[in-house]
Amino acid sequence: MQISKEQPSHNVAPAIHQSRERISKLFKDNFNTDLPLETGEELTKFARDILREKFLSADIGISGANCISADTGSILLVESEGNIRLTTHLPATHIAIAGIEKIIHNYKDLAVFIELLRQAVQGNH
């Protein structure tokens, strides 16, 4: 859902370059609300409520995949915020998109890739 005519500035934080006041104005202009929406907490709660409605009514959920096991077709999904559960479990259909480099030989090797992901996140390359 895009409510601004601008391109997102970041995949995870698409409006990081915007001020609270600008985001508040965008929400008020696009969603017809009289809520004050002055603090980060108020803006976050408002956005979460709007997005929750979208998640609950979606027919299809689309996510990426950290790894895909060639022998079983199992998909490894690693998340930090909890949103992926809404995308993968609520809709009747889940579509995972990943490049060929994400496919590993067998299910047993997933443990190695989980450890690699952990090290990458912690900065222990």
C-alpha positions as CSV (number, residue, x, y, z in Angstrom):
1,M,0.0,0.0,0.0
2,Q,1.5,3.3,-1.1
3,I,0.0,6.5,0.2
4,S,2.7,8.8,-1.0
5,K,3.7,9.4,-4.6
6,E,7.3,9.1,-3.6
7,Q,9.5,6.0,-3.9
8,P,10.3,4.2,-0.7
9,S,13.7,5.1,0.7
10,H,14.4,1.7,2.3
11,N,12.9,-1.9,2.1
12,V,12.4,-2.3,5.8
13,A,11.8,1.4,6.7
14,P,10.4,3.0,3.5
15,A,9.5,6.3,5.1
16,I,12.6,6.7,7.3
17,H,13.4,10.0,5.5
18,Q,10.1,11.5,6.5
19,S,9.3,13.5,9.6
20,R,6.6,12.5,12.1
21,E,4.6,15.6,11.0
22,R,4.7,14.6,7.3
23,I,3.6,11.0,8.0
24,S,0.8,12.2,10.3
25,K,-0.4,14.5,7.5
26,L,-0.2,11.6,4.9
27,F,-2.2,9.4,7.2
28,K,-4.8,12.0,8.0
29,D,-5.2,13.0,4.3
30,N,-5.5,9.3,3.1
31,F,-7.4,7.6,5.9
32,N,-9.9,10.3,7.1
33,T,-9.0,10.2,10.8
34,D,-9.3,12.8,13.6
35,L,-6.8,11.0,15.8
36,P,-3.9,13.3,16.8
37,L,-1.2,11.0,15.4
38,E,1.6,13.1,16.9
39,T,3.9,10.6,18.5
40,G,5.8,7.7,16.9
41,E,3.7,5.3,19.1
42,E,0.4,6.8,17.8
43,L,1.6,6.6,14.2
44,T,2.9,3.1,14.6
45,K,-0.4,1.9,16.2
46,F,-2.4,3.5,13.5
47,A,-0.4,2.0,10.7
48,R,-0.4,-1.4,12.4
49,D,-4.2,-1.3,12.6
50,I,-4.6,-0.4,9.0
51,L,-2.2,-3.1,7.8
52,R,-3.7,-5.7,10.1
53,E,-7.1,-5.2,8.3
54,K,-5.2,-5.8,5.0
55,F,-3.5,-8.9,6.3
56,L,-6.8,-10.4,7.6
57,S,-8.6,-9.9,4.4
58,A,-5.8,-11.0,1.9
59,D,-6.4,-14.0,-0.3
60,I,-2.7,-14.5,-1.1
61,G,0.4,-13.8,1.0
62,I,3.8,-13.3,-0.7
63,S,7.2,-13.6,1.0
64,G,10.8,-14.2,0.2
65,A,12.6,-17.3,1.4
66,N,16.0,-17.5,3.1
67,C,16.5,-21.1,1.8
68,I,14.6,-23.8,0.0
69,S,15.4,-27.4,0.4
70,A,15.6,-29.2,-3.0
71,D,14.9,-32.7,-1.5
72,T,11.7,-31.8,0.4
73,G,10.6,-28.4,-0.9
74,S,10.8,-27.0,2.6
75,I,11.1,-23.3,2.9
76,L,13.2,-21.6,5.6
77,L,11.8,-18.2,6.6
78,V,13.7,-16.1,9.1
79,E,12.1,-13.0,10.5
80,S,12.6,-10.4,13.2
81,E,9.3,-8.6,13.5
82,G,6.5,-11.2,13.3
83,N,4.8,-9.9,10.2
84,I,5.8,-12.9,8.1
85,R,3.4,-15.1,10.1
86,L,0.5,-12.9,9.0
87,T,1.7,-13.2,5.4
88,T,2.3,-17.0,5.4
89,H,-0.4,-18.4,7.7
90,L,-3.5,-16.2,7.3
91,P,-4.2,-16.3,3.6
92,A,-5.3,-19.5,1.9
93,T,-2.4,-19.3,-0.5
94,H,1.3,-18.5,0.2
95,I,3.7,-17.7,-2.6
96,A,7.4,-17.7,-1.7
97,I,9.8,-16.0,-4.1
98,A,13.5,-16.8,-4.1
99,G,16.4,-16.9,-6.5
100,I,18.1,-20.1,-7.5
101,E,21.0,-19.3,-5.2
102,K,18.6,-19.9,-2.2
103,I,18.1,-23.6,-3.2
104,I,20.2,-26.0,-1.1
105,H,20.7,-29.7,-1.7
106,N,18.9,-31.2,1.2
107,Y,16.9,-30.5,4.4
108,K,19.8,-31.5,6.7
109,D,21.9,-28.6,5.4
110,L,19.3,-26.0,6.6
111,A,21.0,-26.0,10.0
112,V,24.3,-24.8,8.4
113,F,22.5,-21.9,6.7
114,I,20.6,-21.0,9.9
115,E,24.0,-20.7,11.6
116,L,25.4,-18.6,8.8
117,L,22.4,-16.3,9.0
118,R,22.9,-15.9,12.8
119,Q,26.5,-15.0,12.3
120,A,25.7,-12.5,9.5
121,V,23.1,-10.8,11.8
122,Q,25.6,-10.6,14.6
123,G,28.3,-9.4,12.3
124,N,30.6,-12.4,12.8
125,H,31.3,-13.0,9.1
